[in-house]
């Protein structure tokens, strides 16, 4: 297909991408009948209209033979070595003419037919059925598990209300679904789940393309007579070389037989996560197996990262076990060189314990453990109960990617303009990607950019080997975003800083502090830290050194460079009386070797992120009992600080001198001097850390955690705000016209009741 030179990059993408990558049909297809796209999983990239940055510029291309050997679902036993017999039946009944080398359903080449493309390829469904029927003549007991539906005007059902219209898709049969559900039913009965739950398990007509149920997706594209096969899993996107589906009719027969009679598992479905029912609000719920236990989802807490076609695809649910206890379940795909979250949890606690004096080790470990989400159960997801699910060893059946060729995904390759890029310049949801810093021409602020390669040979294509991992946490707590009581938020932040103090001095940094993974546990009245998947030891020099920026948290080392050697006067008022709280502050600290300069995430970036969480909280919330009298000033400050753009020097100047003016409700006013003191202490700690630059000593101010706590967690402040119950200001800054591009899958994690929930 030759894209029209006047079309946009996004339109070219829609017209040329494989199944399940384009979420909308390209309008130019109607004028160019030489291409059709068939998708079996239509919702992997919701926001293609806004950004194509989640897709790689180059992908792998392999031979059709290699695809047949390593990707295509194996033929059922009764059809092994029977493709030639099926072809003979098709020759005899006139479906295929070996003399003219043409299918009966396609008397003309697609490019020579009517420009109405859906009609051009409508006969594909008839051809698919004819091939299936020929196979059934050899073995009448064969029943297809999938049926090809070709209709460019039908939108298959999707996890979040897909409104796209693929040219075609594969519809799974009730028989295939029944096979998948058997193990789950057996386990549920064993654990004592009620019978009425089992009766609700399968809504057969609505299971198609439920994103959480998919491990990978297969599909094909046709450009005139050129037929390509595709596979997308969370580590790899590849296509085959094209073959002529008229002349190479045996290959087409093999493909359609494999698709028709494949098991659901071999077509990408996950047998360990199965559709259960729709709740009272018409949202889908699932039964998920972790080891040998079944958890029933109650609510989706986070799933935006799964929108990106490559990467971790992290999904988080509120779930219940067989005893009705509420838990939190996380499902994701990890690179093989990354530790699992339960391992990170144990390693942190072990190092915290070892960093304290012998008589304080148990106290130190417990002080941190009580402030972290507790792993209850975990596993690497197994396929058929045997092999750990893996993007290469299992899904690609061990294919050696060195045999693949590198080819552009679309032509011409065109980077997304900066204003269209998503916050954090995220190329996928895996934020361990390597970055360098480049100076912005218009702002002078150093901004992280992905490493640029100079040649095709140096270009990195998506060939990450990932494994499928699940973890269940014991606690279900309220995120800082969702907590409505201001005093509870300060209590949670205090506990977070208390835990970070011990974690940092044990040699670890969290690297992903935000209001979506800091929690307040109402029953225990304590703050918790979650999402340790990016936590790292400061002396770990693996390539995963830098995290991308969350929109409100400049936890990048660029901040330290920019404020290097700048002194700030500290507040020298009367000693602040710390409000009542547990005393892990008394535990002796360990000693950590400074991380190499200059661009490693360090402890001060975690502490800075906590400060931005507090700023975000008081700007994006209102006190209905005494609302702000100057909402326009508040909106302006929101726009300036949280505009969804990384090139924002205003954040730096605001950190150096935070002034809220008259935009806050009067009940929030005690926090303004507290945040100013926190910022002064923090910036002074940054300056001390860089005194001997390029040697950076993040904990050159060992009292920094306590200084920040004492800035806001005092008796007068807590007593003044205890009764403040907040309401969320739902107008986000980047949604205001002119304030910047909306983001697909943002990190802001809007609270419950907002348009799209993204935080736990």
C-alpha positions in Angstrom: 0.0 0.0 0.0 1.4 3.4 -0.9 0.1 6.0 1.5 -1.1 9.2 -0.1 1.6 11.9 0.6 -1.1 14.3 1.8 -2.4 12.0 4.5 -1.4 12.4 8.1 0.9 10.1 10.0 -2.0 8.8 12.1 -4.1 8.1 8.9 -1.1 6.2 7.5 -0.9 4.3 10.7 -4.5 3.3 10.7 -4.3 2.1 7.0 -1.1 0.1 7.4 -1.0 -1.3 10.9 -1.8 -4.9 11.8 -4.8 -6.4 13.5 -5.5 -4.9 16.9 -3.3 -1.9 16.5 -5.6 0.6 14.8 -8.6 1.5 16.8 -10.4 3.3 14.0 -10.8 2.6 10.3 -8.9 4.9 8.0 -11.2 7.0 5.8 -8.8 6.7 2.9 -9.4 2.9 2.8 -12.7 3.5 1.0 -10.9 5.1 -1.8 -8.2 2.5 -2.1 -9.6 -1.1 -2.2 -6.1 -2.7 -2.2 -6.0 -3.1 1.6 -8.1 -4.6 4.3 -7.4 -5.2 7.9 -8.8 -7.9 10.1 -8.5 -7.6 13.9 -9.0 -10.2 16.6 -8.4 -7.8 19.5 -9.5 -4.2 18.6 -8.8 -2.2 21.7 -5.1 -2.4 22.4 -4.5 1.2 21.4 -7.5 3.4 22.5 -6.0 6.7 21.7 -4.4 6.4 18.3 -6.1 9.7 17.3 -4.1 11.5 20.0 -0.7 9.8 19.9 1.1 7.1 18.0 4.1 7.2 20.4 3.1 3.8 21.9 4.1 2.1 18.7 7.7 1.3 17.5 9.1 2.9 14.4 10.6 -0.4 13.3 9.4 -3.9 13.8 10.5 -7.5 13.0 9.6 -9.3 9.8 9.9 -13.1 9.5 9.3 -15.7 6.9 5.9 -17.3 6.5 7.5 -20.7 7.2 9.0 -19.4 10.5 5.5 -18.0 11.4 3.9 -21.4 10.7 6.5 -23.1 12.9 6.7 -20.7 15.8 3.4 -18.7 15.9 0.5 -20.2 14.0 -1.7 -22.4 16.2 -1.0 -26.1 15.5 -3.5 -28.0 13.4 -5.6 -30.5 15.3 -4.3 -34.0 15.3 -7.0 -35.1 12.8 -5.8 -32.6 10.3 -2.1 -33.1 10.6 -0.6 -33.7 7.1 -4.1 -33.3 5.7 -3.8 -29.9 4.1 -3.3 -31.3 0.6 -6.4 -33.5 1.0 -8.4 -30.4 2.0 -7.1 -28.6 -1.0 -8.2 -31.4 -3.3 -11.7 -31.2 -1.9 -11.7 -27.4 -2.6 -10.5 -28.1 -6.2 -13.2 -30.7 -6.7 -16.1 -28.6 -5.5 -14.9 -25.5 -7.5 -13.9 -23.4 -4.5 -10.4 -23.1 -6.0 -9.4 -23.3 -9.7 -5.8 -24.6 -10.0 -5.7 -23.7 -13.7 -6.5 -20.0 -13.2 -5.0 -20.0 -9.7 -8.0 -18.2 -8.3 -10.6 -18.6 -5.6 -14.2 -18.7 -6.8 -15.0 -16.0 -4.3 -12.5 -13.6 -5.9 -13.0 -13.6 -9.7 -11.0 -10.4 -9.8 -8.1 -9.1 -7.9 -9.2 -6.9 -5.1 -7.5 -3.8 -6.6 -9.6 -4.2 -9.8 -12.9 -4.3 -7.9 -15.3 -1.8 -6.6 -13.8 0.9 -4.4 -16.2 -0.1 -1.6 -13.7 -2.1 0.4 -16.0 -3.9 2.9 -17.8 -5.4 -0.1 -14.6 -6.4 -1.8 -13.5 -8.6 1.1 -16.9 -9.8 2.2 -16.3 -13.1 0.3 -13.4 -13.9 2.7 -16.0 -15.1 5.3 -17.5 -17.4 2.7 -14.1 -18.7 1.7 -13.2 -19.3 5.4 -16.4 -21.3 5.8 -15.7 -23.3 2.6 -12.3 -24.4 3.9 -13.8 -25.4 7.3 -16.5 -27.5 5.6 -13.8 -29.2 3.4 -12.0 -30.2 6.5 -15.2 -31.5 8.1 -15.7 -33.8 5.1 -12.5 -35.5 6.1 -13.6 -35.7 9.8 -17.2 -34.9 10.5 -16.4 -34.8 14.3 -14.4 -31.6 13.8 -16.0 -28.5 15.3 -14.5 -25.0 14.7 -13.7 -22.9 17.7 -13.5 -19.7 15.7 -15.6 -18.1 12.9 -14.4 -15.3 10.7 -16.8 -12.3 10.7 -16.3 -9.8 7.8 -18.3 -6.6 8.2 -16.7 -3.2 8.2 -19.7 -1.7 9.9 -19.9 -3.9 13.0 -18.0 -3.0 16.2 -17.0 -6.1 18.3 -17.6 -5.8 22.0 -14.6 -4.5 23.9 -13.6 -4.0 27.5 -14.3 -0.3 27.7 -17.0 0.2 25.1 -15.1 0.0 21.8 -16.7 2.0 19.0 -14.2 1.1 16.2 -15.2 -0.8 13.2 -12.6 -3.4 12.0 -12.9 -5.0 8.5 -13.2 -8.3 10.2 -12.6 -10.3 13.4 -12.6 -13.8 14.7 -15.6 -14.8 16.8 -14.9 -17.4 19.5 -17.5 -20.2 19.9 -19.3 -21.4 23.0 -17.4 -24.7 22.8 -14.0 -23.0 23.1 -15.1 -20.9 26.0 -16.5 -23.9 27.8 -13.1 -25.6 27.5 -11.4 -22.6 29.1 -13.8 -22.3 32.1 -13.5 -25.9 33.3 -10.4 -25.5 35.5 -11.8 -22.3 37.1 -15.1 -24.0 37.9 -13.3 -27.0 39.5 -11.2 -24.6 41.7 -14.2 -22.5 42.7 -16.1 -25.5 43.8 -13.1 -26.8 45.7 -12.7 -23.4 47.5 -16.4 -23.3 48.4 -17.7 -20.6 46.1 -21.5 -20.3 46.1 -23.4 -22.0 43.3 -25.1 -18.8 42.2 -21.6 -17.4 41.3 -20.9 -20.4 39.1 -24.2 -19.8 37.2 -23.2 -16.2 36.4 -19.8 -17.2 35.0 -20.3 -17.1 31.3 -22.0 -14.6 29.2 -21.2 -16.3 25.9 -22.3 -13.6 23.5 -20.1 -10.9 25.1 -16.8 -12.5 25.7 -15.2 -11.5 22.4 -12.1 -9.2 22.7 -12.3 -8.7 26.5 -8.8 -7.2 27.0 -7.9 -8.8 30.3 -8.6 -12.2 28.9 -6.0 -11.9 26.2 -2.3 -12.9 26.3 -1.5 -12.0 22.7 -3.4 -11.4 19.4 -3.0 -12.9 16.0 -4.4 -11.5 12.7 -3.7 -10.8 9.1 -3.8 -8.0 6.6 -4.4 -8.1 2.8 -3.0 -5.6 0.3 -4.5 -6.6 -3.0 -3.3 -10.2 -3.3 -0.6 -9.8 -0.7 -1.4 -11.7 2.6 0.6 -11.0 5.7 0.3 -12.6 9.1 0.9 -10.7 12.4 1.3 -11.3 16.0 1.4 -8.8 18.9 2.3 -9.8 22.4 3.5 -7.6 25.2 7.1 -7.9 24.2 7.1 -8.3 20.4 5.3 -7.0 17.3 6.1 -8.8 14.1 4.7 -9.5 10.7 5.5 -12.0 7.9 6.7 -11.5 4.4 3.7 -11.3 2.1 2.5 -14.2 0.1 0.0 -14.3 -2.8 -3.2 -15.8 -1.3 -4.4 -16.7 -4.8 -1.3 -18.6 -6.0 -0.2 -19.9 -2.6 -3.6 -21.3 -1.8 -2.2 -24.0 0.4 -0.8 -21.5 2.7 -4.1 -19.7 3.0 -5.8 -23.1 3.7 -3.3 -23.8 6.4 -3.9 -20.4 8.0 -7.6 -20.6 8.0 -7.7 -24.2 9.3 -5.3 -23.3 12.1 -7.4 -20.3 13.1 -10.7 -22.1 12.8 -9.8 -25.2 14.9 -7.3 -23.6 17.3 -7.9 -23.7 21.0 -8.8 -20.4 22.6 -5.4 -20.5 24.4 -3.5 -20.8 21.2 -5.4 -17.9 19.7 -4.3 -15.7 22.6 -6.9 -16.2 25.3 -5.8 -16.6 28.9 -7.4 -19.6 30.5 -6.6 -18.3 34.0 -8.7 -15.2 33.7 -12.2 -15.7 32.7 -15.3 -13.6 32.3 -17.7 -13.9 35.2 -20.6 -11.5 34.9 -21.7 -7.9 34.6 -22.3 -6.0 37.8 -25.1 -3.7 38.6 -23.4 -0.9 36.6 -23.0 -3.1 33.6 -19.2 -3.5 34.0 -17.5 -6.8 33.4 -16.1 -8.8 36.2 -13.7 -11.7 36.1 -12.5 -14.8 37.9 -8.7 -14.9 38.1 -6.6 -17.8 39.2 -3.5 -17.1 41.3 -1.7 -20.4 41.9 -4.6 -22.6 42.9 -6.9 -20.0 44.3 -9.7 -18.1 42.5 -10.3 -14.4 43.1 -13.4 -12.6 41.8 -13.0 -9.0 40.7 -15.2 -6.4 42.2 -13.8 -3.3 40.6 -11.1 -2.2 38.2 -8.7 0.0 40.0 -6.1 0.7 37.3 -5.8 -0.4 33.7 -4.6 2.6 31.6 -1.1 1.1 31.0 -2.7 -1.8 29.2 -3.8 0.6 26.4 -0.2 0.7 25.1 0.4 -2.2 22.8 3.9 -3.1 24.2 5.1 -3.1 27.8 3.9 -4.2 31.2 0.2 -3.9 30.6 -0.4 -3.5 34.3 -4.0 -4.1 35.5 -5.1 -3.8 39.1 -8.4 -5.0 40.6 -10.2 -4.9 43.9 -11.1 -8.6 44.4 -12.7 -11.0 46.8 -11.5 -14.4 47.8 -13.8 -17.4 48.5 -14.2 -16.3 52.1 -15.4 -12.8 51.0 -12.3 -11.0 52.1 -11.3 -8.0 50.1 -7.9 -8.0 48.5 -6.0 -6.2 45.7 -4.8 -8.2 42.6 -2.2 -6.9 40.2 -1.5 -8.5 36.8 1.4 -7.5 34.5 4.2 -8.6 32.1 7.7 -8.2 33.4 11.0 -8.2 31.6 13.2 -11.1 32.6 15.8 -8.9 34.1 13.3 -7.3 36.5 12.6 -8.6 40.0 9.1 -9.5 41.0 7.3 -7.2 43.4 7.2 -9.7 46.3 11.0 -10.2 45.9 11.6 -6.4 46.0 9.4 -6.2 49.1 11.4 -8.9 50.9 14.8 -7.4 49.7 13.8 -4.0 51.1 12.8 -5.3 54.4 16.0 -7.4 54.6 18.2 -4.4 53.9 16.3 -2.2 56.3 16.8 -4.8 59.0 20.5 -5.2 58.2 21.1 -1.5 58.1 20.0 -1.0 61.8 22.0 -1.9 64.9 21.3 -5.5 66.1 19.1 -4.4 68.9 16.9 -2.3 66.6 16.7 -4.6 63.6 13.3 -6.1 64.4 11.8 -2.7 65.2 13.2 -1.3 61.9 11.8 -4.1 59.8 8.4 -3.9 61.4 8.3 -0.1 61.1 8.6 -0.4 57.3 6.6 -3.6 56.9 3.6 -2.1 58.5 3.7 0.8 56.0 4.0 -1.3 52.9 1.3 -3.2 51.0 1.7 -6.8 52.1 2.1 -9.5 49.4 -0.3 -12.3 50.2 0.1 -14.5 47.2 2.0 -14.4 43.9 2.8 -16.5 40.9 4.1 -16.6 37.4 1.1 -17.4 35.3 1.3 -20.9 33.8 -0.1 -21.9 30.5 -2.0 -25.2 30.7 -0.7 -25.5 34.2 2.8 -26.5 32.9 5.0 -23.7 31.5 5.4 -20.2 32.8 3.8 -17.8 30.3 6.5 -16.1 28.3 6.4 -13.9 25.3 9.2 -15.7 23.6 9.6 -19.2 25.0 5.9 -20.0 25.1 4.0 -17.6 22.8 6.7 -17.5 20.0 7.7 -21.1 20.8 11.4 -20.2 21.3 11.8 -18.4 18.0 15.3 -16.8 17.6 14.7 -13.2 16.9 18.1 -12.9 15.3 16.6 -14.6 12.3 14.1 -11.7 11.8 14.6 -8.7 9.6 14.0 -5.1 10.6 11.4 -3.2 8.7 9.6 0.1 9.2 6.1 -0.2 10.8 4.8 2.5 8.5 6.3 4.7 5.8 7.3 7.3 5.9 8.4 7.1 9.5 7.5 10.3 11.2 8.0 11.2 14.9 5.0 12.5 16.7 5.3 16.3 17.3 6.0 17.3 20.9 2.6 18.8 21.5 1.0 15.5 20.5 3.3 13.4 22.7 1.9 12.0 25.9 3.1 13.1 29.3 6.4 11.6 30.2 7.2 10.9 26.5 6.1 7.3 27.1 6.7 5.0 24.2 5.1 2.2 26.2 3.9 1.7 29.7 7.3 0.2 30.7 9.0 3.2 32.3 12.3 1.5 32.7 13.2 2.6 29.1 16.6 4.2 28.6 16.7 8.0 28.3 19.2 10.7 27.8 18.7 14.4 28.5 18.6 17.1 25.8 18.4 20.8 26.4 15.1 22.3 25.3 15.6 25.1 22.7 12.9 27.3 24.0 13.1 26.8 27.8 16.6 25.9 28.8 15.2 23.1 30.9 16.8 19.7 30.4 14.2 17.3 29.1 14.5 13.5 28.9 14.3 12.1 25.4 14.6 8.5 24.2 18.0 7.5 22.9 18.3 8.4 19.2 20.0 5.9 17.0 21.9 6.9 13.9 21.1 4.0 11.6 18.6 1.3 11.0 21.2 -1.3 12.2 21.3 0.5 15.6 17.6 1.0 15.8 16.0 -0.8 18.7 13.0 -2.9 17.8 10.5 -4.4 20.3 11.9 -7.8 21.1 11.6 -7.8 24.9 11.2 -11.2 26.5 8.6 -10.9 29.2 6.9 -13.2 31.6 3.4 -13.0 33.0 3.2 -12.3 36.7 0.4 -11.8 39.3 0.4 -10.7 42.9 -2.3 -10.4 45.5 -2.0 -7.8 48.3 -3.6 -8.2 51.7 -4.7 -4.6 52.2 -7.3 -2.7 50.3 -6.7 1.0 51.2 -7.8 4.4 49.9 -5.3 6.3 47.7 -4.3 9.8 48.5 -6.3 10.9 45.5 -9.4 9.3 46.8 -9.1 10.2 50.5 -11.4 13.1 51.4 -10.2 14.0 54.9 -7.3 16.4 54.8 -5.9 15.3 58.2 -5.9 11.7 57.1 -3.9 12.7 54.1 -1.3 14.4 56.2 -1.2 11.3 58.5 -0.6 9.1 55.5 2.1 11.4 54.1 3.8 11.3 57.5 3.9 7.5 57.6 5.2 7.5 54.0 8.1 9.8 55.0 8.8 7.7 58.1 9.0 4.5 56.0 11.0 6.3 53.2 13.6 7.4 55.9 14.4 3.8 56.7 14.1 2.6 53.1 16.5 5.3 51.8 19.1 4.8 54.5 19.0 1.0 53.7 20.1 1.9 50.2 16.8 1.9 48.2 14.7 4.4 46.3 11.1 4.0 45.3 11.2 5.9 42.0 7.4 6.0 41.5 5.9 8.1 44.3 2.5 9.6 43.3 -0.9 10.0 44.9 -2.1 6.8 43.1 0.3 4.6 45.0 0.3 6.2 48.4 -2.6 5.1 50.6 -4.5 5.7 53.8 -5.8 2.6 55.6 -8.9 3.7 57.5 -9.1 0.7 59.9 -5.5 1.0 61.0 -5.3 4.8 60.6 -1.9 4.5 58.9 -0.3 5.5 55.6 0.9 2.8 53.2 3.3 2.8 50.3 2.4 0.5 47.3 3.7 -0.3 43.8 7.3 -1.3 44.5 7.8 -2.6 41.0 10.2 0.2 40.1 12.0 0.4 43.5 15.7 -0.1 43.1 18.9 -0.2 45.2 21.0 2.9 44.6 24.1 0.8 44.0 22.4 -1.2 41.3 24.0 -0.2 38.0 21.7 -2.1 35.7 20.4 -0.2 32.7 17.1 0.6 34.4 18.5 3.7 36.1 16.0 6.5 35.3 12.3 6.7 35.6 10.0 8.8 33.4 8.4 11.9 34.8 5.0 11.8 36.3 3.1 15.0 35.4 3.3 16.6 38.8 6.4 15.0 40.2 9.7 16.2 38.8 11.6 13.3 40.3 14.2 13.4 37.6 17.9 14.3 38.4 17.5 17.4 36.1 16.0 19.2 39.1 19.1 18.6 41.2 21.3 19.9 38.4 19.2 23.0 37.9 19.3 24.0 41.6 22.8 22.9 42.2 24.7 25.1 44.6 21.8 27.4 45.2 21.4 28.2 48.9 18.0 28.8 50.6 17.3 30.4 54.0 15.6 28.1 56.4 12.7 29.0 58.6 14.1 29.7 62.1 10.9 30.1 64.1 10.0 28.4 67.4 10.6 24.6 67.6 7.7 22.8 66.0 5.8 20.2 68.2 5.4 17.0 66.2 1.9 15.6 66.4 1.5 12.1 68.0 2.8 9.4 65.7 4.9 6.1 66.0 8.6 6.7 66.5 10.6 4.8 63.8 12.5 8.2 63.7 14.5 6.9 66.8 15.8 3.9 64.9 19.6 4.3 64.1 20.3 4.9 60.4 22.5 2.8 58.2 25.1 4.1 55.8 24.7 4.1 52.0 27.4 4.5 49.4 26.3 7.4 47.1 25.1 6.4 43.7 27.3 7.5 40.7 26.4 10.9 39.2 24.8 12.6 37.5 21.5 11.1 36.4 20.4 8.5 38.9 17.1 8.7 40.8 17.9 9.3 44.4 16.2 9.6 47.8 15.6 13.4 47.5 13.5 12.8 44.3 11.2 10.5 46.3 10.9 13.2 49.0 10.2 15.8 46.4 7.5 13.7 44.8 5.8 13.5 48.2 5.8 17.3 48.3 4.2 17.5 44.8 1.5 15.1 46.0 0.6 17.5 48.8 0.6 20.5 46.4 -1.7 18.5 44.0 -4.0 17.6 46.9 -4.7 21.2 48.0 -5.0 22.5 44.5 -7.3 19.9 43.1 -9.6 19.7 46.1 -12.2 22.1 47.6 -13.7 22.6 51.1 -17.4 22.7 50.5 -17.9 24.2 54.0 -15.8 27.2 53.1 -14.9 27.1 49.4 -12.2 29.2 47.8 -13.2 32.7 47.0 -10.8 32.9 44.0 -11.3 29.9 41.9 -9.9 31.6 38.8 -6.5 32.1 40.5 -6.6 28.5 41.6 -7.4 27.3 38.0 -4.6 29.5 36.7 -2.1 27.9 39.1 -3.3 24.5 38.3 -2.8 25.2 34.6 0.7 26.5 35.2 1.9 23.6 37.4 0.0 20.7 36.0 -0.4 21.5 32.3 0.6 18.0 31.1 3.8 19.2 29.6 7.3 18.3 30.7 8.9 21.6 29.6 7.6 23.5 32.5 10.1 25.8 34.2 7.3 27.1 36.4 7.4 24.0 38.5 11.0 24.7 39.4 10.4 28.3 40.3 7.4 27.2 42.4 9.4 24.7 44.3 11.9 27.3 45.1 9.3 29.8 46.2 5.8 28.3 46.6 3.2 31.0 46.7 -0.5 30.1 46.6 -1.9 33.7 46.8 -5.6 33.8 47.6 -6.6 30.7 45.7 -7.0 28.3 48.6 -10.0 27.8 50.9 -9.4 29.4 54.3 -9.4 26.0 56.0 -6.3 25.0 53.9 -4.3 28.1 54.9 -2.4 26.4 57.7 -0.8 24.2 55.1 0.7 27.0 53.0 3.6 27.9 55.4 4.0 24.2 56.1 4.6 23.5 52.4 6.9 26.5 52.1 9.0 25.2 55.0 9.0 21.6 53.4 10.2 23.1 50.1 13.0 25.2 51.9 14.2 22.1 53.7 14.2 20.0 50.6 16.0 22.5 48.4 18.6 23.0 51.1 19.1 19.2 51.1 19.5 19.3 47.3 22.2 22.0 47.7 24.0 20.0 50.4 23.8 16.8 48.3 25.6 18.6 45.4 28.1 20.5 47.3 31.0 18.4 45.9 29.4 17.9 42.5 29.9 15.8 40.4 29.9 13.6 43.5 26.3 13.6 44.7 25.4 12.6 48.3 21.6 12.5 48.4 21.6 11.9 52.2 24.1 14.6 53.1 21.3 16.0 55.2 20.3 12.9 57.2 17.6 14.7 59.1 15.7 15.7 55.9 12.8 13.2 56.3 12.2 14.4 59.9 12.5 18.1 58.8 9.9 17.6 56.2 7.5 15.9 58.6 7.9 18.6 61.2 7.0 21.2 58.6 3.4 20.0 58.4 2.6 17.3 61.0 2.2 19.6 64.0 -0.5 19.7 66.6 -1.8 23.1 65.6 -2.1 22.1 61.9 -3.7 18.7 62.5 -6.2 20.2 65.0 -7.1 23.0 62.5 -7.8 20.6 59.6 -9.2 17.5 61.3 -12.8 18.3 60.3 -12.0 19.3 56.7 -13.8 17.0 54.3 -12.9 17.8 50.7 -14.5 17.5 47.3 -12.5 17.0 44.2 -12.1 19.8 41.6 -12.9 17.8 38.5 -11.6 20.2 36.0 -8.0 19.1 35.4 -5.6 21.7 34.2 -4.8 19.9 30.9 -8.5 19.7 30.1 -8.8 23.5 30.0 -8.8 24.8 26.4 -5.4 26.1 25.4 -3.6 24.5 28.4 -2.1 21.6 26.5 -2.9 18.3 24.8 -5.0 15.8 26.7 -3.1 12.7 27.5 -4.0 9.1 26.7 -3.6 7.1 29.9 -2.5 9.9 32.3 -0.7 9.4 35.6 -2.9 11.8 37.5 -5.1 9.1 38.7 -8.4 10.9 39.0 -10.3 10.1 42.1 -13.5 8.0 42.2 -16.4 9.6 40.5 -14.2 11.3 37.9 -14.4 10.4 34.2 -11.9 7.6 34.2 -10.5 5.9 37.2 -6.8 5.1 37.1 -5.6 4.7 40.6 -6.0 2.1 43.3 
